[in-house]
Amino acid sequence: MEQKTYFIETYGCQMNFSDSEIVNSIMSDQGHKPAATPEQADIVFVNTCSIRDNAERKVWDRLKYLRSVRAKNQQGQIVGVLGCMAERIREKFLDEEKLVDLVVGPDAYRDIPNLLAQVDDGRKAVNVILSLEETYADIAPVRTTGNGVTAFVSIMRGCDNMCSFCVVPFTRGRERSRAIDSILDEIRQLSDSGYKEVTVLGQNVNSYNDNGTTFAELMYRASLINPEMRIRFSTSHPKDFPDELLSIINERPNICNYIHIPAQSGNSEVLKRMRRPYTREEYLSLIERMKEIIPGVALSTDIITGFCGETEEQHQDTLSLMETVRYDLAYMFAYSERERTLAHRKYEDDIPEDVKKRRLSEIIDLQMRNQAEANKQEIGRTHLVLVEGESKRNADQLNGRTDTNKMVVFDRMDYQPGEYIMVRITDSTSATLKGEPLGRSSIQEFSRMQQAEPVRV
């Protein structure tokens, strides 16, 4: 196949962005070059998300736009769909809507060169076969976007949890873990390339197991590669979060004091219908242990409101859970029915849309109030901030994150992306902290300062 230009648009979760980097590597190995815009590309890939209806609607709208661009320019641009939607509704893409030329599922990216050759021969091409082994462990991701400071590293694929509302096990297949040596090698390469923060990814990282090597051991060994590289992880399931991991987070200064721990609901009966194998009480007990073992830990969550059969009292239980935990960040959604899930087969999506919207509004309002109060308490404290880049609103300012994952904006001065800066917080909103830079530092130096005389609470 002749060399062509390509462009990848990515929607959805961090795992999808990580997958796009795998596709970048495969395309680069074939001699293809990235284009600056989709309009300029010979090949456009749309990496899709199926988790909610709104995400799918965005993709449909985008594909229709790309079809209009192709018709207007009268060029032979190839359009392909990757990822979760590709596996779920491949026939609609190819036969009913006739929007795309190829459809590639999350486990079939190695087959892209062959599929593109089929398209060149005038055929529609599809491979959405799910694998029990594929982890792409031997493919070095090519990062053509991003800030050069932070990166994602996928450690596992698929999911075995089978939550009743979730389509991921059907679009990404069964859970399998990547070999630990390949993960550590990738993190080491990122460190050598100047990256200062890595987020390791999996649908449930707690379940990681490479021939007996647990996720806790992986995190510990990753933290030893470069004590000045921050390590984050996402996502964890409340059903199997080990205390050993909490202790390692507390002991290792470069493992961030931030945990994303989805609750989904604050009511035990709703959790049971969701097939979440924990109760409200068990979840709150886990949160209590997290706060006890890791002083100052920041917590975020996922909340789904309006799930099948949810009563007003059960909705109030979710609000009370949020008030008890007081999350630093939350991703909040109204329930969106997904085909092939247990909830689609077994339950009725019986909560009216206006009730879902009202409950979601109440959840968002409470979270914004809690975030604003939590951020206000940061005023006067000093944080170590990793500079990520220029502030979007003011070119004279930089932004970066604390190890508790809070965005901080401060004056640029002579600081550069990738540096650690001590910043005293002077003001806040519900989304952002503002601060005064005090000077450059390091993870190790800042940790010693905290141990000698804590500079934040």
C-alpha positions in Angstrom: 0.0 0.0 0.0 1.3 3.5 -0.9 2.2 5.9 1.8 -0.7 8.0 2.9 -1.6 10.6 5.5 -3.9 9.8 8.4 -5.8 11.5 11.2 -7.2 10.0 14.4 -10.1 11.6 16.3 -10.6 10.0 19.7 -13.8 10.1 21.8 -14.5 8.7 25.3 -12.2 7.4 28.0 -8.5 7.5 28.6 -8.3 3.9 27.4 -9.4 5.1 24.0 -6.7 7.7 23.8 -4.2 5.0 24.8 -5.5 2.8 22.0 -5.1 5.7 19.5 -1.4 5.7 20.3 -1.3 2.0 19.5 -2.9 2.7 16.1 -0.4 5.6 15.6 2.4 3.1 16.0 0.9 0.6 13.6 0.3 3.3 10.9 3.8 4.7 11.4 5.4 1.3 10.9 3.6 1.1 7.6 5.2 4.4 6.5 2.0 6.5 6.8 2.3 10.1 8.2 -0.1 12.0 10.5 -2.0 14.9 9.0 -2.7 18.2 10.8 -6.5 18.0 10.2 -9.0 15.4 9.2 -9.9 17.4 6.1 -6.2 17.1 4.9 -5.9 13.4 5.6 -6.2 10.5 3.1 -7.4 8.3 6.0 -9.5 9.4 8.9 -10.1 7.1 11.9 -12.8 7.9 14.5 -12.0 6.1 17.7 -15.4 5.7 19.4 -17.1 5.2 22.8 -20.3 3.3 23.5 -20.6 3.9 27.2 -23.5 6.4 26.9 -26.0 7.4 24.2 -24.7 11.0 24.2 -21.2 9.8 23.3 -22.5 7.7 20.4 -24.6 10.6 19.1 -21.5 12.8 18.9 -19.8 10.1 16.8 -22.8 9.8 14.4 -22.8 13.5 13.9 -19.1 13.6 13.2 -19.3 10.7 10.7 -22.0 12.5 8.8 -19.8 15.6 8.7 -16.9 13.6 7.3 -19.1 12.1 4.7 -20.1 15.6 3.6 -16.5 16.7 3.4 -15.6 13.7 1.3 -18.5 14.4 -1.1 -17.7 18.1 -1.4 -14.0 17.5 -2.1 -14.8 14.5 -4.4 -11.7 12.8 -3.1 -11.1 9.1 -2.2 -10.8 9.7 1.5 -11.0 6.6 3.6 -13.1 6.8 6.8 -12.8 4.1 9.5 -14.4 3.5 12.8 -12.3 2.1 15.7 -13.1 1.0 19.2 -16.3 0.2 21.1 -18.9 1.4 18.7 -17.2 -0.5 16.0 -17.8 -3.8 17.7 -21.3 -3.0 18.9 -23.0 -1.6 15.7 -20.8 -2.6 12.8 -23.7 -3.5 10.4 -25.3 0.0 10.8 -22.0 1.7 10.0 -21.3 -0.3 6.9 -24.6 -1.4 5.4 -27.5 0.8 6.7 -25.9 4.3 7.0 -23.0 3.7 4.6 -20.8 6.2 6.4 -17.5 4.3 6.6 -15.2 2.1 4.7 -13.8 0.0 7.5 -14.7 -1.0 11.0 -12.1 -2.2 13.5 -12.7 -3.5 17.0 -10.5 -2.8 20.0 -8.7 -6.2 19.7 -8.1 -6.0 15.9 -5.8 -3.0 15.4 -2.9 -5.2 14.2 -5.1 -6.0 11.2 -5.5 -2.4 10.1 -2.9 -2.6 7.2 -4.7 -5.6 5.8 -8.1 -3.9 6.1 -6.9 -0.8 4.4 -5.6 -3.0 1.5 -9.1 -4.5 1.2 -10.6 -1.0 1.0 -8.1 -0.1 -1.7 -9.4 -3.1 -3.6 -12.9 -1.6 -3.5 -14.2 -3.8 -0.6 -15.7 -2.9 2.7 -13.5 -4.2 5.5 -14.4 -5.3 9.0 -12.6 -7.0 11.9 -14.3 -6.8 15.3 -13.2 -10.2 16.7 -12.6 -10.1 20.4 -9.4 -11.8 21.7 -8.6 -13.6 24.9 -4.9 -12.8 24.6 -4.4 -9.5 22.9 -2.7 -6.8 25.0 -0.5 -5.1 22.4 2.3 -5.5 24.9 5.0 -5.6 22.1 3.8 -2.4 20.4 5.4 0.8 21.6 2.7 3.6 21.5 3.5 6.6 19.4 2.3 9.8 21.1 1.6 12.4 18.5 -0.5 14.6 20.7 -0.4 15.6 24.4 1.8 18.0 26.4 5.0 15.9 26.6 4.7 15.9 30.4 2.0 13.4 31.2 1.2 10.0 29.5 -1.1 7.0 29.7 0.1 3.4 29.9 -2.4 0.6 29.5 -1.7 -2.3 31.8 -4.7 -4.6 31.0 -7.7 -4.9 28.6 -11.3 -5.9 28.9 -13.5 -6.5 31.9 -15.0 -9.4 33.8 -17.2 -7.5 36.2 -20.4 -7.6 34.1 -22.2 -4.6 35.8 -25.7 -4.7 34.5 -25.6 -1.2 33.0 -22.2 -1.5 31.3 -21.5 -2.5 27.7 -17.7 -2.6 28.1 -17.4 -6.5 28.6 -19.2 -6.9 25.2 -17.2 -4.3 23.3 -13.8 -4.9 24.9 -14.0 -8.5 25.8 -12.7 -10.5 28.7 -10.1 -9.2 31.2 -6.4 -10.0 30.5 -3.3 -8.4 32.0 -0.2 -7.2 30.2 3.2 -8.6 31.1 4.7 -6.6 33.9 8.1 -6.3 32.2 6.6 -4.6 29.1 4.8 -2.2 31.4 7.8 -1.2 33.3 9.9 -0.9 30.1 7.3 1.5 28.7 7.3 3.6 31.9 11.1 3.6 31.9 11.2 4.8 28.2 8.7 7.6 29.1 11.0 8.6 32.0 14.0 8.6 29.7 12.1 10.8 27.2 11.4 13.4 29.8 7.8 12.6 30.9 7.1 13.4 34.5 3.8 11.7 35.1 2.3 8.4 34.0 -1.3 7.2 34.6 -1.6 3.4 34.4 -5.0 2.3 32.9 -7.4 -0.6 33.1 -11.1 -1.1 33.5 -10.4 -2.4 37.0 -6.7 -2.1 37.8 -7.2 -3.9 41.1 -7.7 -7.1 39.2 -4.3 -6.9 37.4 -2.5 -10.2 37.7 0.5 -11.2 35.7 1.3 -14.8 36.8 0.8 -13.9 40.4 2.2 -10.3 40.3 -0.5 -8.1 41.8 -1.4 -4.5 41.0 0.1 -3.4 44.4 3.5 -4.9 43.4 3.3 -3.3 39.9 2.7 0.1 41.5 5.5 -0.3 43.9 8.0 -1.4 41.2 6.8 1.4 38.8 7.4 4.0 41.6 11.0 2.9 41.8 11.9 3.6 38.2 12.2 7.3 38.7 11.4 8.8 42.2 10.8 12.1 40.4 8.1 10.7 38.1 4.6 10.8 39.4 2.4 7.6 39.1 -1.4 7.6 39.0 -3.9 4.9 38.2 -7.4 4.5 37.0 -9.9 2.9 37.5 -10.4 0.9 40.7 -13.4 -1.2 41.7 -14.6 -1.0 45.3 -15.1 -4.8 45.5 -11.4 -5.6 45.7 -9.3 -2.6 46.7 -6.4 -4.0 48.8 -5.1 -2.3 52.0 -1.6 -3.2 50.8 -2.0 -0.8 47.9 -3.2 2.0 50.3 -0.1 1.5 52.4 2.2 1.6 49.3 0.5 4.9 48.2 1.1 6.4 51.6 4.8 5.2 51.7 5.9 6.2 48.2 6.0 10.0 47.7 5.7 9.7 43.9 2.5 7.7 43.9 -0.2 10.3 43.9 -2.6 10.7 46.8 -5.6 10.5 44.5 -8.0 7.6 44.0 -10.8 7.3 41.6 -13.3 4.9 43.2 -16.7 4.7 41.5 -19.7 4.4 43.7 -22.4 4.5 41.0 -25.1 4.7 43.6 -25.5 5.3 47.3 -28.3 2.7 47.8 -27.6 -1.0 48.4 -30.7 -2.2 46.5 -29.8 -0.1 43.5 -26.2 -1.4 43.7 -27.5 -5.0 43.7 -29.6 -4.3 40.6 -26.5 -2.8 39.0 -24.6 -6.0 39.9 -22.1 -4.0 42.0 -20.9 -6.6 44.5 -20.8 -4.3 47.6 -23.2 -2.5 49.8 -23.4 1.2 50.8 -22.0 0.3 54.1 -19.1 -1.7 52.6 -18.3 1.2 50.3 -18.2 3.7 53.1 -16.0 1.4 55.2 -13.5 1.3 52.3 -13.6 5.1 52.1 -12.9 5.3 55.8 -9.9 3.0 55.5 -8.6 5.1 52.6 -8.8 8.3 54.6 -7.2 6.7 57.6 -4.2 5.1 55.8 -3.6 8.0 53.4 -4.0 11.3 55.3 -5.2 14.0 52.9 -6.2 11.6 50.1 -8.3 13.1 47.3 -11.2 11.0 46.1 -13.3 11.1 42.9 -16.2 8.9 41.8 -18.7 8.0 39.1 -22.4 8.4 39.8 -25.3 7.1 37.7 -28.7 8.6 38.5 -32.1 7.3 37.3 -31.1 3.7 37.0 -34.0 1.2 36.5 -36.4 1.2 39.4 -34.6 3.9 41.4 -37.0 5.5 43.9 -36.9 9.0 45.2 -35.7 7.7 48.6 -32.9 5.7 46.8 -31.9 8.9 45.0 -31.7 10.7 48.4 -29.3 7.9 49.6 -26.9 8.8 46.7 -27.0 12.4 47.8 -26.3 11.5 51.4 -23.4 9.3 50.3 -21.9 12.2 48.4 -22.4 14.4 51.4 -20.7 11.9 53.7 -17.7 11.2 51.4 -17.4 14.7 50.0 -15.6 13.9 46.8 -13.0 16.2 45.3 -14.3 15.4 41.8 -17.2 13.4 40.4 -18.3 12.2 36.9 -22.1 12.3 37.0 -24.6 10.9 34.5 -28.2 10.1 34.0 -28.7 6.4 33.2 -28.5 5.6 29.5 -29.7 2.2 28.4 -27.2 0.1 26.4 -28.2 -2.8 24.2 -26.8 -6.3 25.1 -26.4 -5.4 28.8 -28.3 -7.3 31.6 -30.2 -4.1 32.4 -31.4 -3.9 28.8 -32.5 -7.5 28.9 -34.0 -7.8 32.4 -35.1 -4.3 33.6 -37.3 -1.6 32.4 -35.8 1.9 31.8 -38.7 3.3 33.8 -37.5 6.6 35.2 -38.9 9.5 33.1 -36.4 11.7 31.4 -37.5 14.8 33.3 -37.0 13.0 36.6 -33.6 11.8 35.5 -32.6 15.4 34.6 -33.9 16.8 37.9 -32.1 14.2 39.9 -28.9 14.7 37.9 -29.2 18.5 38.5 -29.5 17.9 42.2 -26.4 15.6 42.2 -24.4 18.1 40.2 -25.4 21.1 42.4 -24.4 19.2 45.5 -21.0 18.1 44.0 -20.2 21.7 42.9 -21.0 23.0 46.4 -18.8 20.4 48.0 -16.0 21.0 45.5 -16.1 24.8 46.1 -16.0 24.3 49.8 -13.1 21.7 49.6 -11.1 24.0 47.3 -11.7 27.0 49.5 -10.1 25.1 52.4 -6.9 24.8 50.2 -6.3 28.6 50.5 -3.1 29.1 52.5 -1.7 25.7 51.9 1.3 24.9 49.8 1.3 22.2 47.1 3.9 20.8 44.7 2.5 21.4 41.2 3.7 19.7 38.1 3.6 22.3 35.3 1.6 20.9 32.3 1.4 24.0 30.1 0.1 27.5 29.4 -3.2 28.5 30.9 -6.0 28.6 28.3 -7.3 31.9 29.6 -4.1 33.8 30.1 -0.8 33.4 28.3 1.0 35.0 31.2 0.1 32.1 33.4 0.8 28.4 33.6 -1.3 25.5 34.9 -0.6 22.2 36.4 -1.8 19.7 38.9 -1.2 18.8 42.5 -0.6 15.2 43.4 -4.2 15.2 44.6 -5.2 16.0 41.0 -6.4 19.6 41.5 -5.7 22.1 38.7 -3.7 25.1 39.8 -3.1 28.3 37.8 -0.2 30.6 38.7 2.0 33.3 37.1 4.4 32.0 34.4 7.6 33.8 35.5 10.5 31.7 34.0 9.0 28.3 34.8 8.6 25.6 32.1 6.3 22.6 31.5 7.6 19.5 33.2 9.0 21.4 36.2 7.8 20.9 39.8 6.9 24.2 41.4 5.9 24.9 45.0 2.7 27.0 44.9 0.9 28.6 47.8 -2.8 28.7 47.2 -4.4 32.1 47.3 -7.8 31.7 45.8 -10.2 29.1 44.4 -13.3 28.2 42.4 -15.2 24.9 42.3 -12.9 23.7 39.5 -9.6 25.5 39.9 -7.1 26.7 42.5 -5.1 29.9 42.0 -1.7 30.4 43.6 1.6 32.2 44.1 4.7 30.3 42.9 7.4 30.0 45.6 10.1 28.3 43.6 11.2 25.1 42.0 11.4 21.9 44.0 11.2 18.1 43.6 9.1 15.3 44.8 11.8 14.1 47.2 12.7 17.5 48.5 9.0 18.4 49.0 8.4 15.1 50.8 11.3 15.8 53.2 9.9 19.3 53.9 6.5 17.8 54.7 8.0 15.3 57.1 10.1 17.9 58.9 7.3 20.6 59.0 4.1 19.9 57.1 3.3 22.6 54.6 -0.2 21.4 53.8 -2.9 19.5 55.6 
